[in-house]
Amino acid sequence: LPPGSCRAFWGWLNAVFNKVDHERIQAVGPDRAASEWLLRCGALVRFQGSPRWQQDYNGLPTGPLGKYKIEAINATDSCIMYRGFDYLDGLEHVRDIKLEKCMYIQDECLQRLSETNNLQKSLQQLKIISCGNVTDRGILALHKLTNLEYLYLSDLPGIREKETTFRVLQQALPKLELELDLE
């Protein structure tokens, strides 16, 4: 294999994993379709009323359409990327999202997250850790998440204007508890 071709292959595969299948969403419902997407990409999901994180794609619970609602997403080390974010649109119960070491998460993703109507209503906690492509612009874009109660930011070298960014965000979301662990 020529150098770099392995990475190109994985990039292609990850893009395939993130391709949104709208017929699938129709067929199995938004939560099931989103669960499949997230697990395929290496993320974990937790359903409402369950303490357990689902990590095995084949172990996803089956049941009547809409029985299992995603309440939390842990995308640590996952390959979720912007093109898959349409899967989030139909989720109505997500309270908690953790994005850690997500190489494909960039400002556009955070903007997309904060413009998702259902997440504006449901999302209460967000952690963004070691996502090297996130800048001040992405953090500022979160201002539309009006019910966000807790935001944890750590190891984000792309954030340059810390004081300004956090002041603006805090003004937009006065109830927000902001916890920072940044250089």
Wavefront OBJ file of the C-alpha trace (Angstrom):
o trace
v 0.000 0.000 0.000
v 1.325 3.458 -0.855
v 1.765 5.716 2.192
v -1.382 7.574 3.157
v -3.651 5.190 1.267
v -4.725 3.459 4.470
v -5.847 6.788 5.912
v -7.602 7.619 2.645
v -9.395 4.278 2.842
v -10.538 4.881 6.415
v -11.635 8.383 5.502
v -13.723 6.903 2.696
v -15.147 4.198 4.967
v -16.011 6.749 7.641
v -17.773 8.846 5.021
v -19.782 5.755 4.065
v -20.672 5.123 7.737
v -21.925 8.701 7.976
v -24.120 8.629 4.886
v -27.688 9.274 5.984
v -30.249 6.677 4.962
v -33.555 8.548 5.060
v -35.541 5.433 4.136
v -34.045 3.666 7.139
v -35.120 6.538 9.406
v -38.650 6.181 8.009
v -38.617 2.416 8.428
v -37.236 2.030 11.955
v -37.754 5.476 13.456
v -35.249 8.218 14.263
v -33.854 6.797 17.508
v -33.134 3.351 16.087
v -31.610 4.759 12.893
v -29.470 7.216 14.871
v -28.347 4.425 17.227
v -27.226 2.351 14.269
v -25.310 5.321 12.836
v -23.639 6.166 16.147
v -22.611 2.590 16.936
v -21.319 2.042 13.395
v -19.101 5.076 13.936
v -17.813 3.781 17.269
v -19.933 5.939 19.584
v -22.073 4.710 22.489
v -25.713 5.459 23.218
v -27.789 5.194 26.360
v -31.540 4.827 26.170
v -34.099 6.482 28.403
v -34.650 4.490 31.584
v -31.478 2.428 31.195
v -28.209 2.838 33.122
v -26.336 0.806 30.497
v -24.395 2.134 27.527
v -25.041 0.309 24.253
v -21.867 -0.340 22.335
v -22.622 -3.477 20.386
v -24.378 -2.826 17.089
v -25.808 -6.355 17.070
v -26.923 -5.968 20.670
v -29.256 -3.062 19.980
v -32.604 -3.829 21.584
v -35.457 -4.544 19.244
v -39.005 -3.673 20.020
v -41.932 -1.669 18.764
v -41.111 1.408 16.723
v -40.128 4.254 19.000
v -39.827 2.164 22.168
v -36.165 3.043 22.770
v -35.320 6.734 22.984
v -31.717 7.935 22.979
v -31.033 9.982 26.099
v -27.237 10.224 25.990
v -24.505 9.967 23.366
v -20.848 9.318 24.111
v -18.923 9.851 20.887
v -15.426 9.345 22.358
v -12.944 8.238 19.680
v -15.754 7.903 17.155
v -15.747 8.816 13.479
v -19.016 10.758 13.494
v -18.879 13.588 10.971
v -21.028 16.425 9.702
v -22.753 14.466 6.967
v -24.245 12.083 9.541
v -25.785 14.832 11.666
v -29.149 14.584 9.872
v -29.661 11.525 12.073
v -29.893 13.840 15.094
v -32.851 15.801 13.740
v -35.521 13.347 14.856
v -34.156 12.723 18.348
v -36.342 14.332 20.998
v -34.882 13.036 24.257
v -31.124 13.599 24.070
v -30.014 15.333 27.260
v -26.309 14.612 27.269
v -23.657 14.534 24.531
v -19.940 13.932 24.938
v -17.614 14.648 22.022
v -14.102 13.508 22.914
v -11.205 12.886 20.536
v -13.499 13.183 17.510
v -11.200 13.966 14.603
v -14.054 14.896 12.250
v -15.860 17.250 14.611
v -15.360 20.829 13.513
v -17.158 24.154 13.892
v -19.808 23.280 11.285
v -20.801 20.256 13.375
v -21.326 22.347 16.506
v -23.281 24.893 14.499
v -25.442 22.102 13.097
v -25.917 20.726 16.623
v -27.105 24.060 17.970
v -29.476 24.600 15.031
v -31.209 21.244 15.566
v -34.635 22.149 16.939
v -35.090 19.058 19.085
v -31.654 19.450 20.663
v -32.392 23.096 21.431
v -35.239 21.768 23.587
v -33.686 18.656 25.132
v -29.918 19.051 25.412
v -28.768 19.913 28.935
v -25.148 18.750 29.081
v -22.413 18.960 26.494
v -18.759 18.014 26.834
v -16.230 18.823 24.125
v -12.786 17.395 24.817
v -9.671 17.064 22.655
v -11.389 17.914 19.375
v -8.548 19.629 17.546
v -10.663 21.130 14.766
v -12.978 23.113 17.026
v -12.365 26.863 17.203
v -14.000 29.856 18.900
v -16.494 29.999 16.044
v -17.816 26.537 16.902
v -18.114 27.315 20.600
v -19.927 30.592 19.881
v -22.337 28.710 17.608
v -23.616 26.818 20.664
v -25.566 29.893 21.806
v -28.765 28.510 20.270
v -28.839 25.585 22.714
v -31.074 27.538 25.046
v -31.673 24.711 27.541
v -28.016 23.833 27.938
v -27.200 23.809 31.660
v -23.631 22.521 31.634
v -20.812 22.873 29.120
v -17.409 21.322 29.726
v -14.538 22.307 27.438
v -11.108 20.724 27.690
v -7.978 20.472 25.544
v -9.209 22.556 22.600
v -6.123 24.155 21.042
v -8.252 25.800 18.331
v -9.807 28.176 20.849
v -7.829 31.404 20.668
v -10.038 34.167 22.116
v -11.056 32.429 25.328
v -12.223 35.392 27.396
v -14.261 36.994 24.613
v -15.774 33.721 23.457
v -16.858 32.660 26.929
v -18.187 36.097 27.849
v -20.355 36.172 24.712
v -21.588 32.624 25.318
v -22.329 33.353 28.979
v -24.342 36.456 27.966
v -26.334 34.430 25.459
v -26.924 31.610 27.965
v -26.994 33.162 31.447
v -28.081 29.898 33.144
v -25.156 27.993 31.663
v -22.549 26.505 33.960
v -19.302 26.641 32.032
v -16.414 24.448 33.142
v -13.075 24.958 31.448
v -9.891 22.979 31.424
v -7.918 24.792 28.761
v -4.304 25.838 28.455
l 1 2 3 4 5 6 7 8 9 10 11 12 13 14 15 16 17 18 19 20 21 22 23 24 25 26 27 28 29 30 31 32 33 34 35 36 37 38 39 40 41 42 43 44 45 46 47 48 49 50 51 52 53 54 55 56 57 58 59 60 61 62 63 64 65 66 67 68 69 70 71 72 73 74 75 76 77 78 79 80 81 82 83 84 85 86 87 88 89 90 91 92 93 94 95 96 97 98 99 100 101 102 103 104 105 106 107 108 109 110 111 112 113 114 115 116 117 118 119 120 121 122 123 124 125 126 127 128 129 130 131 132 133 134 135 136 137 138 139 140 141 142 143 144 145 146 147 148 149 150 151 152 153 154 155 156 157 158 159 160 161 162 163 164 165 166 167 168 169 170 171 172 173 174 175 176 177 178 179 180 181 182 183
